[in-house]
Amino acid sequence: MKIAVGFDHAGFPLKQTVLDAVRAAGHEPTDMGTDSVDSVDFPDFTEKVGRAIQNGEAERGILVCGSGIGACIAANKMKGVYASICHDTYSAAQGVLHDDMNVLCLGGRVVGPELAKVLIPAFLNAEYQGNKAGGERLARRVGKIHKLEEDE
């Protein structure tokens, strides 16, 4: 899978760890920046990752800002982008399995490199179960999420 990754200045210290973890999980990262710890605005990098997903240039995304919260809020404003902040492996996988999450948000000031190395494969190795046999209730729920988006 192609994975769009974006960082603000507070997420930048985790950048190489994230890129390496994506590659180690067998996927291809697309680096959307930033390239230093100089102050930048997280919505700019969130938008780059979200547009890559919307345009089909990436199947999933990973965003890292200071807490993960700002990037998550911004990402969820974009149609077709379903993001969540996850600091545990259960949520990182479950968000994909049951809710069709396509963007993982991490807090660069919350998550250290070792935790990032296990969160990323948990997210990337999970597959949405709503389109599998027995996944009707999941698909129904995700369909209701999509309807909320359409009703805006």
Helices and strands as residue ranges (DSSP letters): E 2-7, G 12-14, H 15-24, E 28-31, H 42-54, E 60-65, H 69-75, E 83-85, H 89-99, E 103-107, H 113-125, H 136-150
